[in-house]
Every structure is written in structure tokens, then in C-alpha cells.
């Protein structure tokens, strides 16, 4: 998995701006079921928003975001408030919806 550059993350954050939340994480936290749901959403959409509804501490949200990033093999694009944006390019070139600029 190639690391995203700053301008690539900025581009993806711009695309995610108008999107609705795809997955919500409640008081049970990160479970296998939530990871599977995020994984499937990334397969369908490539770029998703995940909202933490019951976690208010920034450090806890960052830890959860990095855990999700590792378990789903995705990129953390950004975090605004209680919402995290994740990106994973589709493995099938025919299903790719997002073209990330290479400069």
C-alpha cells in the first residue's frame, strides 16, 4: 500500500466533503462486524466517511482510526470532528471510480 501525499489527501478530502456518513461506530467500538462493514463499503465506494457517535476524546478517535486503517488496508484521508474519511483504491481497475492525481 503506497502512502498518500498531502495533495492527494487534500484532493480526497474535497471529494468526501459532500458525502454522507457511510458507517457509524457506537458504544461497542470497533468490532469484527464493523470492520467487515467498513471493508465492504470501501470495496463499493473506495472513499467513505465513518462517524464516531459515542467517542468524544480525540486521542481515542485517532487510535480507532489507525486501527481501522490497518485492519482494512486503507488510507486515513482526514478527520474532522467525529468523522473520519478513509480511502482504498479498488483492486479491480474496471471498478475504480476515483482517480487520485499523481502530479
N, C-alpha and C positions, 0 to 999 in steps of 0.2 A: 504494500500500500504506500504510494508516494504521498509525501506530505504536501499539503496545500500551501501556496504562498499567500501573503497578505492580500494582494489584489484579487486572487481567486476567491478567498473567503469573503471579501467585500462584495464581489460580484454575486456570490451565492446568497449572502445576507439580503441583497437588494431583491433577488428573485423571491426569497422567503417572506419578504415584508408583507405582501398582500395575502399570504396563505393563512388558512385556518389551522388550528391545532389538530394534529393527526392522532396523537396518543396522549393520554393523561395518566400521570402517576400519582396515586393516592397514598393513604396512610400505610399500606402494606409495603410500599417501597418497590424496589426492583426485584421482581420475581421472575422465574423462568418463563411464565406466561407473558409477562410484559416484554421481556427480551424477544420472545418469538413474535409478538405483535409488532414491535419496532422493526424487527428483521423483515417481516412480510411487507410492512409499509415502505421500507427502503427499497425492496425489490420492485414494488409497484410504482413508486413515485420518485425515487432517487434522493429527493430533498424533502425533509419533513420537519415538523415542529413538535416538540414534546414539552408538555407543561407539567410542572410540579405543583400539585394543588395543596398538599399538606406540609410542605417543607419550606421554611422561611429563611433558614440560615444559608448564607452564600457559600460557605465552605462545604456544607453538606450537599448542596446542589452541584457544586463543582466536582465533588467526589463521585456523585451519582452519574454525572455527565461523562466523566472519564471512564467509569465502569461500563456504561452503555457503549461508549466509543470502542473500547477494547473487545467487548463481547460480540458486537455486531460488525466489527471490522469496518467502521465508518469514520468519518471526519467530523469533529466538532467545529462547526462553522462560526457559531457565536452563541452568546447567552444574553438575553435582555429580560430583566426582572425574573419571573418564574418560568420563562420559556427558553428552551434550548433548541438550536437548529442543527440538524445532522444531515450529512451528505454521504452517499456511497454510489459510485458510478455503477451502472448495470453491467453485469458480466457479458450480456448478450448485446453486441453492437447494434442490432436491429431494434432493440427495446429502449435504447438510450434517448432520453427526452431533453437532457441538459448538456450543452456543450460548454465546458469550462475553458475560458481563454488561456492560451499558453504564452501569450505576449510575443 
